[in-house]
Amino acid sequence: MSDGSVHRPARRLSAAGSEVLDEIVAEEVAVALVYNGISHAVMMATPCDLEDLGRGFSLTEGIVDKLSEIYDIDVETLARGIEVRLEIAAQRMARLQERRRSLAGRTGCGLCGVDSIDAAMRPVTTVAAREAVSRRAVERAMAALPAEQRINRANGATHAAGWATADGVLVAVREDVGRHNALDKLAGALARLGPQAPGGFVVVTSRCSYEMVHKAAALGAAAIAAVSAPTALAIETAEQAGIALAAFVRDGRLTAYACAERISP
């Protein structure tokens, strides 16, 4: 399996002249998620942790309700991309076929190809967790995130999503060129680790969109914290889900946009 980066020749131009470089750049590959032999979603992704991507996407998109409904995962490299082949429970496959949904995602876009507005604006999971999340815990988790971004350190082009305990200790981190993919990979990793203690939350190195909140809610997160801005719909969705949403987490401060009373000073 790839480490997420490849070497490519480049030429740097400046007032001093030109310089030939051997640059490390992020890989971006077409990845198809195939359920019981039927292709359901194709996205551009970093070709690592793809089993976690398959598990996490299946869970956050409601294709399966629990990990035990995924019987097998096989990753197959093809001439022009990669297939992640999942065998899922027959009743879940029947439900998937009823949805008649086809995704054709691109980097940074989680809703491309959804065939109706109703499918795009599906109800969000209401999170049972109502624990307060401390500002210091959020800042601690965000500060620890760069050290866990092995792929981004090499190529400077990948997003990360991490799960932190209530006191801000990172439990798992996953990376991808697509922020939604990074969060799905994280979801798959957490599913393998088993239930997490109450009060855990998600930190991401991107803006916070509707889809990011949706996926964090599927994880049962008490909060989602982003290094960049939220969208208006993300804020509304977080309020509906009961998730605290913090953004612009940097330089010793953050801005709370949803369920702000649950982020303690």
Protein Blocks (a to p, Z undefined) as FASTA:
>chain_A
ZZhiacdddddddfkbccdddddddddddddddeehiafbdcddddehklmmmmmmmmmn
omambfklpmbdcddddfkbccddddddfklmmmmmmnopacdddehiakgoiabfklmm
gccdddfblcdcdfklmmmmmmmmmmmmmmlmmnopaccdddddfkopafbdcddfblkl
mmmmmmmmmmmnopcdehiacddfbdcdfklmmmmmmnopabdcdfbdcdfklmmmmmmn
opacdehieehiacdfbhklmpcZZ
